[in-house]
Amino acid sequence: MTRTNNLYLIIGALILVVAGLGFYVYREETKPEGVQISIGENGIKVEEN
């Protein structure tokens, strides 16, 4: 019984890693290109993508 539980644990961990990596890649691919300017409480922030 323990061997089967360990197998399910490993498969679940692999699924979480794949899902996390997929989300990370999606966020990186949908970032806007160019220069991003934001105005906040700390002043003006300019970032180049």
N, CA, C and O atoms as CSV, one atom per row, in Angstrom:
chain,resi,resn,atom,element,x,y,z
A,1,MET,N,N,0.824,-1.207,0.000
A,1,MET,CA,C,0.000,0.000,0.000
A,1,MET,C,C,0.862,1.263,0.000
A,1,MET,O,O,0.505,2.241,-0.656
A,2,THR,N,N,1.966,1.266,0.704
A,2,THR,CA,C,2.827,2.444,0.777
A,2,THR,C,C,3.459,2.741,-0.573
A,2,THR,O,O,3.619,3.905,-0.940
A,3,ARG,N,N,3.817,1.708,-1.310
A,3,ARG,CA,C,4.445,1.905,-2.612
A,3,ARG,C,C,3.491,2.610,-3.572
A,3,ARG,O,O,3.901,3.488,-4.331
A,4,THR,N,N,2.221,2.224,-3.534
A,4,THR,CA,C,1.217,2.858,-4.390
A,4,THR,C,C,1.021,4.318,-3.996
A,4,THR,O,O,0.889,5.183,-4.862
A,5,ASN,N,N,1.001,4.595,-2.692
A,5,ASN,CA,C,0.839,5.979,-2.235
A,5,ASN,C,C,2.022,6.838,-2.666
A,5,ASN,O,O,1.838,7.993,-3.048
A,6,ASN,N,N,3.227,6.291,-2.609
A,6,ASN,CA,C,4.409,7.035,-3.048
A,6,ASN,C,C,4.335,7.341,-4.539
A,6,ASN,O,O,4.725,8.422,-4.979
A,7,LEU,N,N,3.840,6.395,-5.301
A,7,LEU,CA,C,3.704,6.604,-6.744
A,7,LEU,C,C,2.713,7.732,-7.025
A,7,LEU,O,O,2.972,8.583,-7.877
A,8,TYR,N,N,1.583,7.748,-6.319
A,8,TYR,CA,C,0.607,8.829,-6.489
A,8,TYR,C,C,1.201,10.174,-6.080
A,8,TYR,O,O,0.932,11.192,-6.717
A,9,LEU,N,N,2.003,10.182,-5.026
A,9,LEU,CA,C,2.640,11.410,-4.575
A,9,LEU,C,C,3.605,11.949,-5.629
A,9,LEU,O,O,3.624,13.150,-5.897
A,10,ILE,N,N,4.397,11.074,-6.221
A,10,ILE,CA,C,5.346,11.480,-7.257
A,10,ILE,C,C,4.614,11.999,-8.490
A,10,ILE,O,O,5.003,13.018,-9.060
A,11,ILE,N,N,3.563,11.309,-8.902
A,11,ILE,CA,C,2.788,11.742,-10.073
A,11,ILE,C,C,2.127,13.092,-9.801
A,11,ILE,O,O,2.107,13.954,-10.679
A,12,GLY,N,N,1.586,13.287,-8.597
A,12,GLY,CA,C,0.966,14.563,-8.245
A,12,GLY,C,C,1.979,15.700,-8.258
A,12,GLY,O,O,1.683,16.797,-8.733
A,13,ALA,N,N,3.183,15.435,-7.733
A,13,ALA,CA,C,4.229,16.458,-7.722
A,13,ALA,C,C,4.636,16.819,-9.146
A,13,ALA,O,O,4.842,17.994,-9.449
A,14,LEU,N,N,4.753,15.832,-10.018
A,14,LEU,CA,C,5.104,16.101,-11.413
A,14,LEU,C,C,4.028,16.928,-12.109
A,14,LEU,O,O,4.339,17.817,-12.902
A,15,ILE,N,N,2.781,16.639,-11.817
A,15,ILE,CA,C,1.690,17.412,-12.410
A,15,ILE,C,C,1.758,18.870,-11.951
A,15,ILE,O,O,1.551,19.785,-12.748
A,16,LEU,N,N,2.049,19.086,-10.660
A,16,LEU,CA,C,2.168,20.454,-10.155
A,16,LEU,C,C,3.335,21.197,-10.803
A,16,LEU,O,O,3.216,22.383,-11.113
A,17,VAL,N,N,4.453,20.516,-11.010
A,17,VAL,CA,C,5.612,21.148,-11.639
A,17,VAL,C,C,5.292,21.530,-13.078
A,17,VAL,O,O,5.633,22.629,-13.515
A,18,VAL,N,N,4.648,20.649,-13.811
A,18,VAL,CA,C,4.298,20.934,-15.206
A,18,VAL,C,C,3.305,22.094,-15.282
A,18,VAL,O,O,3.431,22.965,-16.143
A,19,ALA,N,N,2.320,22.106,-14.384
A,19,ALA,CA,C,1.339,23.193,-14.382
A,19,ALA,C,C,2.013,24.521,-14.044
A,19,ALA,O,O,1.720,25.537,-14.674
A,20,GLY,N,N,2.903,24.528,-13.069
A,20,GLY,CA,C,3.609,25.755,-12.700
A,20,GLY,C,C,4.486,26.262,-13.820
A,20,GLY,O,O,4.520,27.463,-14.090
A,21,LEU,N,N,5.196,25.360,-14.476
A,21,LEU,CA,C,6.047,25.747,-15.600
A,21,LEU,C,C,5.212,26.290,-16.757
A,21,LEU,O,O,5.603,27.261,-17.405
A,22,GLY,N,N,4.081,25.676,-17.013
A,22,GLY,CA,C,3.188,26.161,-18.067
A,22,GLY,C,C,2.676,27.554,-17.775
A,22,GLY,O,O,2.607,28.390,-18.675
A,23,PHE,N,N,2.311,27.819,-16.511
A,23,PHE,CA,C,1.840,29.149,-16.130
A,23,PHE,C,C,2.955,30.179,-16.274
A,23,PHE,O,O,2.714,31.293,-16.739
A,24,TYR,N,N,4.167,29.817,-15.880
A,24,TYR,CA,C,5.310,30.722,-15.991
A,24,TYR,C,C,5.579,31.080,-17.455
A,24,TYR,O,O,5.775,32.249,-17.786
A,25,VAL,N,N,5.587,30.081,-18.316
A,25,VAL,CA,C,5.832,30.315,-19.747
A,25,VAL,C,C,4.721,31.182,-20.334
A,25,VAL,O,O,4.993,32.079,-21.132
A,26,TYR,N,N,3.478,30.924,-19.950
A,26,TYR,CA,C,2.359,31.734,-20.438
A,26,TYR,C,C,2.532,33.194,-20.036
A,26,TYR,O,O,2.333,34.087,-20.859
A,27,ARG,N,N,2.900,33.449,-18.778
A,27,ARG,CA,C,3.102,34.830,-18.315
A,27,ARG,C,C,4.229,35.509,-19.060
A,27,ARG,O,O,4.123,36.686,-19.402
A,28,GLU,N,N,5.306,34.791,-19.319
A,28,GLU,CA,C,6.438,35.380,-20.025
A,28,GLU,C,C,6.089,35.675,-21.483
A,28,GLU,O,O,6.555,36.671,-22.036
A,29,GLU,N,N,5.291,34.840,-22.100
A,29,GLU,CA,C,4.929,35.034,-23.510
A,29,GLU,C,C,3.918,36.156,-23.693
A,29,GLU,O,O,3.865,36.757,-24.766
A,30,THR,N,N,3.113,36.455,-22.677
A,30,THR,CA,C,2.088,37.477,-22.831
A,30,THR,C,C,2.519,38.833,-22.285
A,30,THR,O,O,1.705,39.754,-22.219
A,31,LYS,N,N,3.783,38.973,-21.892
A,31,LYS,CA,C,4.271,40.273,-21.434
A,31,LYS,C,C,4.279,41.255,-22.597
A,31,LYS,O,O,4.600,40.881,-23.725
A,32,PRO,N,N,3.928,42.506,-22.330
A,32,PRO,CA,C,3.975,43.502,-23.404
A,32,PRO,C,C,5.419,43.808,-23.804
A,32,PRO,O,O,6.318,43.811,-22.963
A,33,GLU,N,N,5.626,44.059,-25.069
A,33,GLU,CA,C,6.953,44.391,-25.593
A,33,GLU,C,C,7.185,45.889,-25.495
A,33,GLU,O,O,6.232,46.668,-25.514
A,34,GLY,N,N,8.441,46.298,-25.390
A,34,GLY,CA,C,8.781,47.712,-25.418
A,34,GLY,C,C,9.023,48.295,-24.042
A,34,GLY,O,O,9.537,47.619,-23.151
A,35,VAL,N,N,8.651,49.552,-23.873
A,35,VAL,CA,C,8.889,50.284,-22.634
A,35,VAL,C,C,7.589,50.382,-21.856
A,35,VAL,O,O,6.532,50.674,-22.416
A,36,GLN,N,N,7.683,50.131,-20.553
A,36,GLN,CA,C,6.510,50.218,-19.691
A,36,GLN,C,C,6.749,51.323,-18.666
A,36,GLN,O,O,7.761,51.322,-17.965
A,37,ILE,N,N,5.804,52.270,-18.584
A,37,ILE,CA,C,5.907,53.383,-17.649
A,37,ILE,C,C,4.760,53.274,-16.655
A,37,ILE,O,O,3.597,53.172,-17.045
A,38,SER,N,N,5.097,53.296,-15.356
A,38,SER,CA,C,4.052,53.251,-14.339
A,38,SER,C,C,4.292,54.356,-13.315
A,38,SER,O,O,5.430,54.658,-12.957
A,39,ILE,N,N,3.197,54.947,-12.854
A,39,ILE,CA,C,3.258,56.007,-11.848
A,39,ILE,C,C,2.565,55.487,-10.600
A,39,ILE,O,O,1.397,55.101,-10.643
A,40,GLY,N,N,3.288,55.478,-9.490
A,40,GLY,CA,C,2.732,54.962,-8.251
A,40,GLY,C,C,3.104,55.837,-7.076
A,40,GLY,O,O,3.521,56.984,-7.236
A,41,GLU,N,N,2.943,55.271,-5.885
A,41,GLU,CA,C,3.232,56.005,-4.661
A,41,GLU,C,C,4.721,56.331,-4.536
A,41,GLU,O,O,5.087,57.338,-3.930
A,42,ASN,N,N,5.572,55.491,-5.102
A,42,ASN,CA,C,7.021,55.688,-5.016
A,42,ASN,C,C,7.594,56.535,-6.149
A,42,ASN,O,O,8.810,56.694,-6.246
A,43,GLY,N,N,6.744,57.070,-6.993
A,43,GLY,CA,C,7.201,57.913,-8.090
A,43,GLY,C,C,6.988,57.250,-9.434
A,43,GLY,O,O,6.141,56.368,-9.580
A,44,ILE,N,N,7.759,57.680,-10.408
A,44,ILE,CA,C,7.666,57.181,-11.779
A,44,ILE,C,C,8.658,56.044,-11.967
A,44,ILE,O,O,9.811,56.136,-11.544
A,45,LYS,N,N,8.199,54.968,-12.606
A,45,LYS,CA,C,9.040,53.798,-12.845
A,45,LYS,C,C,9.009,53.487,-14.332
A,45,LYS,O,O,7.934,53.338,-14.913
A,46,VAL,N,N,10.190,53.388,-14.958
A,46,VAL,CA,C,10.300,53.087,-16.375
A,46,VAL,C,C,11.037,51.763,-16.506
A,46,VAL,O,O,12.152,51.615,-16.006
A,47,GLU,N,N,10.402,50.785,-17.193
A,47,GLU,CA,C,11.023,49.478,-17.411
A,47,GLU,C,C,11.081,49.187,-18.891
A,47,GLU,O,O,10.135,49.468,-19.627
A,48,GLU,N,N,12.198,48.620,-19.330
A,48,GLU,CA,C,12.331,48.190,-20.716
A,48,GLU,C,C,12.172,46.673,-20.748
A,48,GLU,O,O,12.852,45.954,-20.015
A,49,ASN,N,N,11.272,46.195,-21.598
A,49,ASN,CA,C,11.038,44.747,-21.676
A,49,ASN,C,C,11.851,44.136,-22.741
A,49,ASN,O,O,11.784,42.925,-22.952
